[in-house]
Amino acid sequence: MDKRLLDILCCPVSKTPVRPLSGNELAALNRAIDGGQVLNVAGGAIQNRVAEGLITVDRKVIYRVEDGIPVMLPEEGIGITQFTDFPAAA
């Protein structure tokens, strides 16, 4: 993702800056998705694996990136509290 774009993106709700998901974080997210355990903020099930994502620097919300475009809609965020084994920050 373009560094200039990343520098201006933030959570639309909390205004917290975001960073790319690490490899371990992305793997944990996709394992949970494969297990049918992931919901977005609106309560909809996330069914497709995520190839790229952004996470708020306070590690509370994940936003998908689809075809290089961040999906920064509040209802599309994925709350971290639903994960019991999400990797610690690197």
Stockholm file with secondary structure:
# STOCKHOLM 1.0

chainA/1-90         MDKRLLDILCCPVSKTPVRPLSGNELAALNRAIDGGQVLNVAGGAIQNRVAEGLITVDRKVIYRVEDGIPVMLPEEGIGITQFTDFPAAA
#=GR chainA/1-90 SS CCHHHHHHCBCTTTCCBEEECCHHHHHHHHHHHHTTCCBCTTSCBCCSCCSSEEEETTSCEEEEEETTEECCCGGGCEEGGGCSSCCCCC
#=GC SS_cons        CCHHHHHHCBCTTTCCBEEECCHHHHHHHHHHHHTTCCBCTTSCBCCSCCSSEEEETTSCEEEEEETTEECCCGGGCEEGGGCSSCCCCC
//
